[in-house]
Amino acid sequence: MTIKDTPQEWEIRATETPFTGNKTSVRTDDVVMPDGSVVRRDYQVHPGSVAVLALDEEDRVLLINQYRHPVRHKLWEIPAGLLDVPGENPLHAAQRELYEEAHVKAEDWRVLTDVYTTPGGCDEAVRIFLARDLSEAEGERFQAEHEETDLQYARVPADELVRRVLAGDVHNNCLVVGILSLVAARGGDGLDTLRQADAPWPARPFAS
């Protein structure tokens, strides 16, 4: 048996969009099950995201501390953002987020991993990049607004960050998946064998 996710298109009898927000919406589909029954499924329609695990020459990961209102927490995260700029490819979006959120640039980019965040209720797909050979970006800093005006920054050794994850001290999904994927890649074929930064992304949500 090959362990690999596969695309499927089950029949949809009816669909509606009861809510549309600034960046996402909620869709209701009546989906035909394998036994012929029809079941209603509600889910969030999301443009997709990118995240960046930025690793410096001292094996430290760049982190950002930001308030997240839905969970009422300030979370330690890696730089990330929505794929909400028309026509922008994922790598360029990741480079933009690293610049805007941390005023950092990187010379070496790889695909670390691709994930669906909550596939039972949202179609968001995230590509997590590994960025190395870091340096301070040129030009003026990006003008922060809203929650981003209260950001804090840290560079944490990768092995310490793994301990924080396993201790339950950090909870952001991109951070958790990213740092554990880094450890797995190092223990496998090595970071230089990771996919190229422009590798195909079949898990990206269908256009809607």
Number of C-alpha atoms within 10 A of each C-alpha: 3 4 5 5 8 7 7 6 6 10 13 14 12 12 14 11 14 10 11 12 7 5 11 16 16 17 17 16 18 17 19 16 12 9 6 8 9 16 12 13 13 17 17 20 21 20 21 21 21 23 29 30 30 26 21 19 9 10 14 18 25 23 22 20 18 18 16 11 9 6 8 8 12 14 17 21 22 27 26 26 19 18 21 14 9 6 7 11 11 23 21 14 20 28 21 18 21 25 19 20 20 21 17 19 21 19 9 14 23 22 22 24 19 20 16 17 16 12 12 11 13 19 20 21 23 26 26 29 27 25 24 19 13 15 12 11 15 10 7 8 13 11 9 12 8 7 11 14 10 11 15 13 15 12 16 17 15 20 14 11 21 18 12 14 17 12 9 8 12 17 16 14 12 24 25 18 18 24 21 18 16 21 15 13 17 14 10 10 10 12 17 12 12 19 15 14 19 13 12 9 13 12 18 18 17 9 7 6
